[in-house]
Amino acid sequence: MGNVSHLVTRTAAFQSSVENGLAEGSSGKDRQFVTALARGLDILRAFHAGEGMLGNQEIAHRTGLPKPTVARLTHTLTELGYLNYIRRFRKYELGASVLALGYAAIFSMDIRRASRQPLEQLAHALNASTAMGGRDRHSMIYLEACRGPSVVAITHDVGTRVPMATTAIGRAYLFSLPDADRNKQIDAIRRRWRDDWSKVKTGLERSFKELADRGFCVTWGEWLPELCGVGAPLRNSDGTAAYAINASAPIYQVSRDRLEADWGPRLVKIARDIRTGIASQPAVTPTAIAARPVAPNGNGHRSPMSTMARR
């Protein structure tokens, strides 16, 4: 089981590294796009959980930016408190201002607060890992994560990033998008997965059909060969923002039949319960958010593929 944990962590780090760099085509086609701002954010995205400090050369390698540009940006971000410069090592680490932004964002999400208890209950009932996530470029990032009582093989936490194209949570998110937004994401996925596009496209088509028919999709070893899971779409109660939820486990722990007959329907019900919970929650004021203690561990269907970008 330890091998599964190691592979998940290593693959997530690789995916994060691949995602760095300016969004494809954004600066060239959008006159409102501020390239300098995007580059500064790419600098911050170069830092991965558990990896410690980075020097300008390492950041340049990860972002694809020229080293002189990186040096100017890291200096600016240090002056603003988003990076700390460790003079002894001539390297940088993320600063407190980054934590302030993340903390404000994650604790102001009604959908995250509403999802915590249902996902925790489901994780314990299934002895699985459950999560709620949103889009981070062409990946999904976990905004909430829970584990069953004896789950030791999967180390998914808040902040974990997984591919959108090959995971149940990513496909459920894609399915929930309006046509124009979905097609834009799928076109980006097609370019990114160019060598394996035929296989990825087949998986997307199958999952979208499952989502249209049953409200959830199943993946079986499509991202990592040792893992399986189910995913379902999730939106705010007013339908303005798209997210998704999942339940996952090592493939030796559960049969595909059980995923389809038991886990999937439960996940669909959880999505409904979360939306109901959001609607019944009182608004959280900035004062209430500031007063909340920091967690100690940091821890109508359409035919979506009909207009899918084709290779």
C-alpha positions in Angstrom: 0.0 0.0 0.0 2.9 2.3 0.6 3.8 2.1 -3.1 0.4 3.6 -3.9 0.9 6.5 -1.6 4.4 7.2 -3.0 3.1 7.0 -6.6 0.2 9.4 -5.9 2.5 11.9 -4.3 5.2 11.7 -7.0 2.6 11.9 -9.9 0.8 14.8 -8.3 4.1 16.7 -8.0 4.9 15.9 -11.7 1.5 17.1 -12.8 2.0 20.3 -10.8 5.3 20.9 -12.6 3.8 20.3 -16.0 1.0 22.8 -15.3 3.4 25.7 -14.6 4.0 28.3 -17.3 1.7 30.8 -18.9 -1.7 29.6 -19.9 -1.5 28.5 -23.5 -2.6 31.2 -25.9 -3.9 33.6 -23.3 -1.4 36.4 -23.7 -1.5 36.3 -27.5 -5.2 36.4 -28.0 -6.5 38.4 -25.1 -5.7 42.1 -25.1 -6.8 42.4 -21.4 -4.4 39.7 -20.4 -1.5 41.1 -18.2 1.5 38.9 -18.9 3.6 40.4 -16.1 1.0 39.5 -13.6 0.7 36.0 -15.0 4.4 35.5 -14.8 4.5 36.6 -11.2 1.7 34.0 -10.4 3.7 31.4 -12.2 6.6 32.0 -9.9 4.4 31.3 -6.9 3.0 28.1 -8.6 6.6 26.8 -9.0 6.6 25.9 -5.3 5.2 22.5 -4.4 4.1 21.2 -1.1 6.9 19.5 0.9 9.7 20.6 -1.4 11.2 23.4 0.5 13.2 26.3 -1.0 13.9 27.1 -4.6 16.6 29.3 -6.2 16.1 31.5 -9.3 17.6 28.9 -11.6 15.3 26.2 -10.4 12.3 28.5 -10.7 13.4 29.5 -14.2 13.6 25.8 -15.2 10.1 25.1 -13.8 8.4 28.1 -15.3 10.3 28.4 -18.6 11.0 32.0 -17.9 14.4 33.7 -18.5 16.5 33.8 -15.4 16.8 37.7 -15.4 13.0 37.9 -15.5 12.7 35.4 -12.7 15.2 37.4 -10.6 13.2 40.6 -11.0 9.9 38.9 -10.2 11.3 37.1 -7.1 12.7 40.4 -5.8 9.3 42.1 -6.3 7.4 39.2 -4.6 9.8 39.2 -1.7 9.3 43.0 -1.2 5.5 42.3 -1.1 5.8 39.5 1.4 4.8 36.7 -1.0 8.3 35.2 -0.9 10.9 35.0 1.8 14.6 35.2 0.8 16.8 32.8 2.7 20.2 34.6 2.4 22.2 31.6 3.7 21.1 29.4 0.9 20.4 32.1 -1.7 16.9 30.6 -2.2 13.3 31.5 -1.7 10.4 30.0 0.2 6.7 31.0 0.1 5.9 33.9 2.4 3.0 34.5 4.8 1.1 36.7 2.3 0.5 33.6 0.2 -1.0 31.8 3.2 -3.2 34.8 3.9 -4.7 34.7 0.4 -5.3 31.0 0.5 -6.8 31.1 4.0 -9.2 33.9 3.0 -10.2 32.0 -0.1 -10.8 28.6 1.3 -12.6 29.7 4.4 -15.0 32.0 2.5 -16.3 29.2 0.4 -19.9 28.2 1.5 -19.6 25.1 -0.6 -16.5 23.9 1.3 -18.1 24.3 4.7 -21.3 22.5 3.5 -19.3 19.6 2.0 -17.1 18.8 5.0 -19.5 16.7 7.1 -21.2 14.8 4.3 -17.9 13.9 2.7 -16.4 12.9 6.1 -19.4 10.6 6.8 -19.2 9.1 3.3 -15.4 8.4 3.8 -16.1 6.6 7.0 -19.0 4.6 5.6 -17.0 3.5 2.6 -13.6 3.4 4.2 -12.4 5.4 1.3 -11.0 8.8 0.4 -13.4 11.5 -0.5 -12.8 15.1 -1.8 -14.4 18.2 -3.2 -12.4 20.1 -5.8 -12.4 22.9 -8.3 -10.4 23.8 -11.4 -6.8 24.9 -11.3 -6.0 25.5 -15.0 -6.2 22.0 -16.6 -6.1 20.2 -13.3 -8.5 19.8 -10.3 -7.3 21.0 -6.9 -8.8 19.6 -3.7 -10.6 22.1 -1.6 -11.7 19.6 1.0 -10.5 16.0 1.6 -11.5 13.3 4.0 -10.3 9.8 4.8 -11.9 6.7 6.1 -10.8 5.1 9.4 -8.2 2.7 7.9 -7.3 4.4 4.6 -3.5 4.5 4.6 -2.6 4.1 0.9 -3.9 7.4 -0.5 -2.3 10.7 0.7 -4.7 13.2 -0.8 -5.1 16.4 1.2 -6.4 19.9 0.7 -4.3 21.4 -2.1 -3.7 18.1 -3.9 -3.8 18.5 -7.7 -5.0 15.7 -10.0 -5.5 15.7 -13.8 -8.8 16.8 -15.1 -8.8 14.5 -18.1 -8.2 11.1 -16.5 -9.9 11.3 -13.1 -13.5 10.9 -12.1 -13.6 14.2 -10.3 -12.1 16.0 -13.3 -14.6 14.5 -15.8 -17.5 15.2 -13.5 -16.4 18.8 -13.4 -16.0 19.0 -17.2 -19.5 17.6 -17.7 -21.0 20.3 -15.5 -19.7 23.2 -17.5 -21.6 25.2 -20.2 -20.8 24.1 -23.7 -18.4 26.9 -24.5 -16.4 26.5 -21.4 -16.3 22.7 -21.7 -15.1 22.9 -25.3 -12.4 25.3 -24.3 -11.1 23.0 -21.6 -11.3 20.0 -23.8 -9.4 21.7 -26.6 -6.6 22.5 -24.0 -6.7 18.9 -22.9 -6.4 17.7 -26.5 -3.3 19.8 -27.0 -1.8 18.7 -23.6 -2.5 15.0 -24.1 -1.6 15.1 -27.8 0.1 11.7 -27.9 -2.7 9.9 -26.0 -5.6 11.9 -27.2 -7.5 9.0 -28.7 -7.4 7.1 -25.5 -8.3 10.1 -23.3 -11.1 11.1 -25.7 -12.6 7.6 -25.4 -12.5 7.8 -21.6 -14.2 11.2 -21.6 -16.9 10.1 -23.9 -17.7 7.1 -21.7 -17.7 9.1 -18.6 -19.9 11.8 -20.0 -22.4 9.1 -21.1 -22.4 7.7 -17.5 -22.9 11.2 -16.1 -25.8 11.9 -18.4 -27.4 8.5 -17.6 -26.7 8.1 -13.9 -25.3 11.4 -12.5 -21.9 9.9 -11.8 -18.9 8.4 -13.6 -16.4 5.6 -12.8 -12.7 5.5 -13.5 -10.7 2.4 -13.0 -6.9 2.7 -13.2 -7.0 5.5 -15.8 -4.9 8.1 -13.9 -2.9 5.7 -11.7 -3.2 1.9 -12.4 -3.6 1.2 -8.7 -6.6 3.6 -8.1 -10.3 3.6 -8.9 -13.1 6.0 -8.1 -16.4 7.7 -8.8 -17.1 11.4 -9.4 -20.2 13.6 -9.5 -20.7 17.2 -10.4 -21.4 19.8 -7.8 -22.6 23.4 -8.1 -23.4 26.3 -5.8 -27.0 26.5 -4.8 -27.5 29.3 -7.3 -25.6 27.4 -10.0 -22.9 30.1 -10.5 -19.8 28.0 -9.8 -18.8 24.5 -10.8 -17.0 22.0 -8.6 -17.1 18.2 -8.3 -16.8 15.5 -5.6 -15.3 12.0 -5.6 -14.7 8.9 -3.6 -11.6 6.8 -4.4 -9.7 3.8 -3.2 -7.1 1.3 -4.3 -8.5 -1.2 -6.8 -7.9 -4.1 -4.5 -10.3 -2.7 -2.0 -13.5 -2.5 -4.0 -15.1 -4.1 -7.1 -16.2 -2.1 -10.1 -19.7 -3.5 -9.6 -19.8 -2.0 -6.1 -18.6 1.4 -7.5 -21.5 1.4 -9.9 -24.2 0.0 -7.7 -23.3 1.6 -4.3 -20.6 4.3 -4.3 -21.9 6.2 -7.3 -25.5 6.6 -6.1 -24.3 7.6 -2.7 -22.1 10.2 -4.2 -25.0 11.7 -6.2 -27.0 11.9 -3.0 -24.1 13.6 -1.2 -24.0 16.2 -4.0 -27.7 16.9 -3.4 -27.2 17.1 0.3 -24.3 19.6 -0.1 -26.3 21.9 -2.3 -29.2 21.7 0.3 -26.6 22.5 3.0 -25.3 25.5 1.1 -28.8 26.9 0.7 -29.5 26.6 4.4 -26.3 28.1 5.7 -26.2 31.7 7.0 -23.8 34.0 5.3 -20.3 34.1 6.9 -19.1 37.6 7.6 -15.4 38.6 7.2 -15.3 39.0 11.0 -16.4 35.4 11.5 -13.9 34.1 9.0 -11.1 36.0 10.7 -12.1 34.6 14.1 -12.1 31.0 13.0 -9.0 29.1 14.2 -6.6 27.7 11.7 -7.0 23.9 11.2 -3.9 22.3 12.8 -3.0 20.0 9.9 -3.6 22.4 7.0 -5.5 19.7 5.9 -30.2 20.0 -17.5 -27.9 17.5 -19.3 -26.6 18.1 -22.8 -24.7 16.0 -25.3 -21.2 17.2 -24.2 -19.1 15.2 -26.7 -21.0 16.2 -29.7 -18.9 19.3 -30.2 -15.7 18.0 -28.6 -12.5 19.3 -30.2 -11.2 16.6 -32.6 -7.7 15.7 -33.3 
